[in-house]
Amino acid sequence: MSELARFVPARMISDKENTINTMKTYSPYLPAPVDEFILRGEVDLWRQKWVRTQAMNPDEAVPGTALEGLVAGDRQTFPFISSFLTILLTLPVSTGGVERSFSILRRVKTWLRSRMSEKRLTGLALLNIHRDIPVSAESVIDRFSKTRRATWIS
């Protein structure tokens, strides 16, 4: 699990580890330069917010996912925490999508299609990936005929 998952509110309450040292990796992606004192204060405020929320309303669930924490938190009060949660939400869960796209690329780009343009290769790969989306043969023919040079018409 990513070190950024420490900022999820449900984990923030139970996790007492130092989260400041792990954020040096992600500091170039933050909206402003990081001052360690300000970041430490923001992390402490974030933790206290969720500890108080849980203490005042034990029946109310503390957000358990990064998306719920991002929605429940205030972006103006917690700009760094919001950035960390946004980065966490955009990290890929696995490499399956990348591996699948390379497999499709290997199927689509054969030696017979080696001189294909990048635009057409991308289109064929997307058609292969998104097979569930219906494509009209007439629209493909019309689009192909508009982009193709009409050398065969006399």
C-alpha positions as CSV (number, residue, x, y, z in Angstrom):
1,M,0.0,0.0,0.0
2,S,1.2,3.5,-0.8
3,E,2.6,5.7,1.9
4,L,0.1,8.3,0.9
5,A,-2.7,6.0,2.2
6,R,-1.7,7.3,5.7
7,F,-3.7,10.4,4.9
8,V,-7.0,8.5,4.6
9,P,-9.0,9.7,7.7
10,A,-9.8,6.2,9.0
11,R,-6.2,5.2,8.9
12,M,-5.0,8.6,10.2
13,I,-6.8,8.0,13.5
14,S,-5.1,4.7,14.2
15,D,-1.7,5.3,12.5
16,K,0.6,7.2,14.8
17,E,3.7,6.9,12.5
18,N,5.5,10.0,11.3
19,T,4.0,10.9,7.9
20,I,6.2,13.9,7.3
21,N,9.3,12.0,6.3
22,T,7.5,10.0,3.7
23,M,6.2,13.1,1.9
24,K,9.6,14.3,0.6
25,T,9.1,12.1,-2.5
26,Y,5.8,13.9,-3.4
27,S,6.8,17.4,-2.5
28,P,7.6,18.4,-6.2
29,Y,3.9,17.7,-7.1
30,L,2.4,20.0,-4.4
31,P,0.8,23.3,-5.2
32,A,3.3,25.3,-3.1
33,P,6.8,24.9,-1.7
34,V,6.6,22.7,1.4
35,D,7.6,24.1,4.7
36,E,8.0,21.2,7.1
37,F,6.6,23.2,10.0
38,I,3.4,24.1,8.1
39,L,3.1,20.5,6.8
40,R,3.4,19.1,10.3
41,G,0.8,21.5,11.6
42,E,-1.6,20.6,8.7
43,V,-1.1,16.9,9.4
44,D,-1.8,17.4,13.1
45,L,-4.9,19.4,12.4
46,W,-6.1,16.7,9.9
47,R,-5.6,14.0,12.5
48,Q,-7.4,16.1,15.3
49,K,-10.3,16.8,13.0
50,W,-11.0,13.1,12.5
51,V,-10.3,12.2,16.1
52,R,-12.8,14.8,17.3
53,T,-15.3,13.8,14.7
54,Q,-15.2,10.2,15.8
55,A,-15.3,11.2,19.5
56,M,-18.3,13.5,19.0
57,N,-20.3,11.2,16.7
58,P,-19.3,7.6,17.3
59,D,-22.2,6.4,15.2
60,E,-21.0,8.4,12.2
61,A,-18.4,6.6,10.1
62,V,-15.1,8.3,9.5
63,P,-14.2,8.3,5.8
64,G,-12.4,5.1,5.0
65,T,-11.3,5.8,1.4
66,A,-9.2,8.5,-0.2
67,L,-12.1,9.8,-2.3
68,E,-14.4,10.1,0.8
69,G,-11.6,11.9,2.7
70,L,-11.0,14.3,-0.3
71,V,-14.7,15.1,-0.5
72,A,-15.1,15.5,3.3
73,G,-11.9,17.6,3.8
74,D,-11.6,21.3,3.1
75,R,-9.2,22.1,0.3
76,Q,-8.5,25.6,1.6
77,T,-7.7,24.5,5.1
78,F,-5.8,21.4,4.1
79,P,-4.2,22.1,0.7
80,F,-1.3,19.7,1.1
81,I,-3.5,16.9,2.4
82,S,-5.9,17.4,-0.5
83,S,-2.9,17.2,-2.9
84,F,-1.7,14.0,-1.3
85,L,-5.1,12.4,-1.5
86,T,-5.5,13.5,-5.1
87,I,-2.1,11.9,-5.9
88,L,-3.2,8.8,-4.1
89,L,-6.4,8.6,-6.2
90,T,-4.5,9.0,-9.5
91,L,-1.9,6.2,-8.7
92,P,-2.6,3.0,-10.7
93,V,-3.7,0.1,-8.5
94,S,-1.9,-2.4,-10.7
95,T,0.1,-2.7,-13.9
96,G,-2.7,-4.7,-15.6
97,G,-3.8,-1.9,-17.8
98,V,-0.4,-1.2,-19.1
99,E,0.3,-4.9,-19.8
100,R,-3.1,-5.3,-21.5
101,S,-2.3,-2.3,-23.8
102,F,1.0,-3.8,-24.8
103,S,-0.6,-7.2,-25.5
104,I,-3.2,-5.5,-27.7
105,L,-0.5,-3.5,-29.4
106,R,1.4,-6.7,-30.2
107,R,-1.8,-8.2,-31.7
108,V,-2.7,-5.1,-33.8
109,K,0.8,-4.1,-35.1
110,T,1.8,-7.1,-37.2
111,W,4.4,-7.1,-39.9
112,L,1.7,-6.5,-42.5
113,R,0.7,-3.3,-40.7
114,S,4.2,-2.0,-40.0
115,R,3.9,1.2,-42.1
116,M,0.7,2.2,-40.4
117,S,0.5,5.8,-39.1
118,E,0.4,6.4,-35.3
119,K,-3.1,7.8,-35.5
120,R,-4.5,4.7,-37.2
121,L,-2.6,2.4,-34.8
122,T,-4.0,4.2,-31.8
123,G,-7.5,4.0,-33.3
124,L,-7.2,0.2,-33.9
125,A,-5.8,-0.3,-30.4
126,L,-8.7,1.6,-28.8
127,L,-11.2,-0.3,-30.9
128,N,-9.6,-3.5,-29.7
129,I,-9.6,-2.4,-26.1
130,H,-13.2,-1.0,-26.1
131,R,-14.9,-3.8,-27.9
132,D,-18.1,-3.2,-26.0
133,I,-18.7,0.2,-27.7
134,P,-20.7,-0.3,-30.9
135,V,-19.2,1.2,-34.0
136,S,-21.2,1.9,-37.2
137,A,-19.6,0.5,-40.3
138,E,-21.1,3.4,-42.4
139,S,-19.5,6.0,-40.1
140,V,-16.1,4.3,-40.4
141,I,-16.3,4.1,-44.2
142,D,-17.4,7.8,-44.4
143,R,-14.5,8.9,-42.2
144,F,-12.0,6.7,-44.0
145,S,-13.1,8.0,-47.4
146,K,-12.8,11.7,-46.3
147,T,-9.2,11.2,-45.0
148,R,-8.0,9.0,-47.9
149,R,-6.8,10.6,-51.1
150,A,-9.1,10.0,-54.0
151,T,-6.6,8.7,-56.5
152,W,-8.8,5.8,-57.6
153,I,-11.6,8.2,-58.8
154,S,-11.2,9.3,-62.4
